[in-house]
Amino acid sequence: MTTVETTRLERWLGRILGWGTAASAALLAAGLLVALSGAAPGFAASLSNAGLVILMATPLARVVASVGEYLLERDWLFASLTGTVLLILLGSLVVAAR
């Protein structure tokens, strides 16, 4: 893997983690503000739940982006290792949903 490819992957991962964290924090803060105001408790819970889902989905999106980048680079070892991590994450998501 060359330095340019590493930099591109790191930029993508930084963007994913940054945007996911910012969106999650904004939704959680909005949910808290709505809950503290006492208006629309169902809406506050929905905002908070959306924030938590985004917070949990952010690392998953990072792994998906890593798999895609490694496949584009034809780095089969890292693609298979990261793909294994992705399968484990998806498997745990399926088990938790039951």
N, C-alpha and C positions, 0 to 999 in steps of 0.2 A: 504494500500500500504506500503510495507516494504522499508527500507532505500536502500537496494540493487536495488530494482526495480526503485526507484526514481532516483538513481544515473545512472542507465542504460538509463532511459528516458532522463535525463538531458544531458548525453553524446551524445546521438543521436541528440537531438535538437541542442546542441552546434555545432556539426559537420555540420548539415544541414545549420544552419544559417551562420557558418563560411565559408563553401565552397561556398554557394550561394552568400554571400557578396564579397568574393575574386574573384569569376568568373565574377560577374557583374562589379566590379571595374576594372578588367583587360580588359574586353571588352570595357567598356566605355573609359578607358584611351587609348586603341589602336585606337578606333574610333576617339577620339580627335586628336591623333598624325597624323593619316592618313588625317584627315580633315585639320589640320594645314599645312601639307606638300603640300596640293593642288592637290595631285594625287588621282585619283579614288574616287570622291565624293560619288558615289553610294555605293562603298564598305565601306566607312566611315560611311554612314548612316546605312548600314546593321549591322555593328559592334555595333554601338550605340543602335540600336533597339534591338539587341540580348541581350545586357547588361541590357537594361530596362526590357525586358521580364523576364530575370532571376531574376532581382531584385524584380519584382512583384510576381513571382512564388515561391520565397523562403518562405514567410510566409504560402503560401498554402501548400507547402511540409511539413512544420512544423506541420500544423494541421493534415494532412494525417498521418504523423508518430505518432502523439499523439493518434489519433483514433485507429490505429493499435495496439499500445502498450497497451492502455486501454482495448481493446478487448482481447488481449492475457492474460492480468491480470484478466479478467472477472470482471472488475470494471464497471458495467453497468451504474451507474449514470454518471461518467465522460465520458464514451464512448458515451452516448446519448447526453450529453451537447456539447461535442466536435464535435460529428456528426452533431448536429444542426448548429454549427458555420460553419462547412464544407459545409453544404447545402446552408447556406446564402452566403458564399463566391462564391460557384459555380453558384448560382442564379444571383448574381451581375455580374459575368463574362459573363453569357449568355445575360443578359440585355445590358451590355456594348458592346458586340460583334454585337448587332443589329444595 
